[in-house]
Amino acid sequence: MNERGAGGDAGTRGDAPGVIGWDVGGANTKVARVPAVPRAPREPRPPIAAAVRAYEVQRDPAALPGVLRALAQAVGAEDGDMHALTMTAELSQYFRTKRDGVGFVLDGMAAAFPDASVHVYSVHGEFLSPGGARDAPLAVAAANWAATARAVAHLAPDALLVDIGTTTTDIIPIVGGRVVATGWTDPDRLASGELLYLGAVRTPVEAITHTVPFGEGDAGASAEGWAVAGDVHLWRGTLAADAYTTPTPDGRPATRVFAGERLARVVCADREMIDGAALDRIADAVAAAQIARTADAVARVHARHPSIDTAVVTGAGDFIAAAAAERAGLTVRWLADEFGADAARAAPASAVALLLASHRGTDRGADRGADRGADRSADRSTARGANRG
């Protein structure tokens, strides 16, 4: 893994710093910290501290530095820690271009941590300086999936990574310890099926399915954004309330009672018109539709790499990913078993921290294979286009 212009010699001395990993999104920001604990190579890795906070950039853009500082404090940041950054916030409609969004995130990091060593991860497996990232915004835009995939490649050299967050699903093939994705930008990933706009929380019900069971037949799902996937999974008991990390459609709490009220509105009803059994049918049908669509996408990507027999699942919707992978005939491996539940929920932040820790030598037990596994075959024409972007 190369590093262009990140500068500094942190991580080469005996008093190596910790690494704070960031995944700054348009609706949620995730953080993870890999501690600087000198240890023998065979000692267990210290636990990764991680946190997720709902924060919608477009609603309060000026709040970003404060959000970053608060999250850093929550995971035990120390003076001298290095920062490994990845992002998806640049896609927010608050920005006219991804270049603008990348610059905004970099400005927020600089304001939050003016004296810190910041290393920005690119889709091609390189860490760039903030200045280098500004020069190549498309190389660092939406690179979070690449960080997760390369960290997973160290653990499972032949696997499909299925990472379902609050908003999207990443389905990334790994063969021989290398990421062999077909698409390297969001548009190309959508076209390849490696990016699916279905998430565990924010996806509106009507974007998952157009009809739901009602009475003796089916009813059309009202396209008003009255209920989202988080309401479906909260009602069914498969999503914890604290994993519902975005504002609810009606502004009421993320509880099963209110989730039921929101689901009733999918058929333009309310809880005085529809009982719990009917809500069970609606929620079960929507959940089944989400699993089916995800399984179809998994099968599509898997067909290009039929030697893979394992799916590594993670994210807020790892339970959806597991069901979809099993339906596609794959053996399921849970990233939470490797990283811990909190760190797996913040997988891109945890992954980019681990990658920088390994790269800079701060995690003395980290296998350098995490760097060697970086996919050197990423399309360099994309990289050149990113530099022009």
Disulfide bonds with the S-S distance in Angstrom:
none
